[in-house]
Amino acid sequence: MTEHQQAAVAGGRRSAWREIVADFSRDVRTYPFGWSKAMMWIFILSDLFVFGGFLAAYAGARMAATQPWPDRGHVFSLTIGGAEVPLLLIAIMTFILISSSGTVALSVAASHERNRSKTAALLGLTLVLGACFLGMQAYEWTHLIHEGFLPSSNPAGASQFGATFFMITGFHGTHVVIGLIFLARVLLRVLRGYYDRIGTWEQVEVAGLYWHFVDLVWVFIFAFIYLI
């Protein structure tokens, strides 16, 4: 290879590196997929392993228990008109949370249309439903503690039930609180026209992804802890 050819090859390599550096410095997206959305997907996938580990621990504790496992239909029942209705509160909580997943999906669809008022109204409704769910969970915990159910023991059977129940539902409840704070922040920015000014409404979709994750996890918790 002649000196001229070597110089041409070296120049071509330097030019290629300059283009790569320029792309990164301009923050140009190769694919139409925002960093915040990508990071949320990574967080969801990693958190799925955490919840999966907790549910596996619940199953292991139940199989290892030497005492009878509490009857969930009785433990989580409500008395209405003198009659005991199994899992009524939990069914209402589940319906509310699944409904909130629908309202947040509609808010994301409205954000794609850049409809500020509709997006804000649906996000507000999602917040109300999420707060209702959280209030009912607080009532459930208060009622159980009053009945003697604690992380270390319970009057209805195996002591492991209390530890795993409060750990899993408490961890999920923490995620609900974080989700409500996240949604409230997004709602305020929608009302102030922040996303119109920056030219993207992607954060509404990111908040929706997180809230769908919270709802999906609750479906598994409902099945594992309350039904099976």
Buried (B, 14 or more C-beta within 10 A) or exposed (E): EEEEEEEEEEEEEEEEEEEEEEEEEEEEEEEEEBEBBEEBEEEBEEBBEEBEEBBEBBEEBBEEBEEEBBEBEEBBBBEEEEEEEBBBBBBBBBEBBBBBBBBBBBBBBBBEEEBBEBBBBBBBBBBEBBBBBBEBBEEBBEBBEEEEBBBEEBEBBBBBBBBBBBBBBEBBBEBBEEBBEBBBEBBEBBBEEEBEEEEEBBBBBBBBBBBBBBBBBBEBBBEBBBEE
